[in-house]
Amino acid sequence: MATHLVDARHRLLWLWLWLRLPSPWLVVGVFLTSLIVAGQRPAAAQDSRRVLLRDITTIEGIRDNPLIGYSIVVGLKRTGDSQQTQFTTQALANVLQRLGAQITAASIQVRNVAAVMVTASLPPFARPGTALDVTVSSLGDAKSLEGGVLLLTSLHGADGQVYAQAQGPLTLGGYTVGGGGNSKEVNHVTVGRVPSGGIVERDTSIDLKHLKTLSLALREPDFTAARDVADAINKEFGKELASALDSRRVDINIDQAGVATVPTLIAQVQNLSIAIHPPAKVVMNERTGTIVMGGDVKLSPVSVLHGDLTVEVTTTFDVSQPGPLSKGKTEVVPETEVKASDKPARSFQLKEGANVEELINGLHAMGATARDIVAILQAIKAAGGLQAELEVL
């Protein structure tokens, strides 16, 4: 009904233009313009399914590097490590000795101190003085790091070199209140962050001037995507300077690109776009019963039967007492009762061309739980009815 109303309105509009405009050729021009605009609408819809290369690729050699360190957090409100945590007292004694206070570890009470591991991520092209966010995690048996201050610690890389220093007050994403049996804890109170608490001390930037080849690494390996990336780059520069080596790597010849600098080339390449072809995949988490299916998952004709067998074992204890004036003893005798119930199998069928929505609706109609669906999908995949990659977490 709505379609007929729209067509009638279009006819009335064209008739009004034909009567009001001074020349019929203007009507023809307006009509051709509308056809051109209508022809461009599908192209716009296709552009919405395209992605930028910056979102699906990374530059080989340009990445973050993990840093780690060991330190102590002070200023806690009697929620630190217990006296049994010996490495906390030893660390505190070493800190005090470096500051000129000669004290033994045995004479220290560490209720307001906690030993922690400090981690951070060193970004690419980090220069000395760059600020980093650091994460602090309790190493001993501290109850909470709330209100603590991280003492100065060195952050080391995988090669053992010091790349940053960290220090500052902690920010927690949770809290704990109360005590004893009447307490409440929200999120983790033994892990905190120090925003901008780390400072880079060593220059780790890469000199891009000496690069001869720029390598793009796809986040998800795909031969089609690698080919499309190389074709998009070659089309942009009008020459064959990019080639796909495998399903994940695309090499670009920097000398043939004819750009002033490598960052300019990277910026130009990352702003190119290609059409993505996501693989058909089903991801399942057996622990939580979570199932995620892609829209391109194809299903073949299959019949599903799901039974429900329940076995219940109940044990009761009866007290057996001896007769009057007898020498017997009172005994507790267990009595075990076994009940088994087998409900009729529930079934449904999937016809040719069935989609994911029909599968889920059919499983819900059977009364299957999330964990039942996980087992059913595994059986459908084994029977050849699921044309997709099945990943179980």
Secondary structure, DSSP 8 states (H G I E B T S, - for coil): -HHHHHHHHHHHHHHHHHHHSS-HHHHHHHHHHHHHHHHHHHHHHHHTTEEEHHHHEEETT---EEEEEEEEEE--SS-S--TT-HHHHHHHHHHHHHTT----GGG---TTEEEEEEEEEE-TT--TT-EEEEEEEE-SS-S--TT-EEEEEEEE-TTS-EEEEEEEE-EES-EEEEETTEEEEES-SSEEEEEEEEEE-S-----GGG-SEEEEEESS--HHHHHHHHHHHHHHHTS--EEE-SSSEEEEEHHHH--S-HHHHHHHHHT-EEE-----EEEEETTTTEEEE-TT-EE--EEEEEEEEEEEEEEEEEEE---TT-----EEEEEEEEEEEEEEEEEEEE-TT--HHHHHHHHHHTT--HHHHHHHHHHHHHTT-EESEEEE-
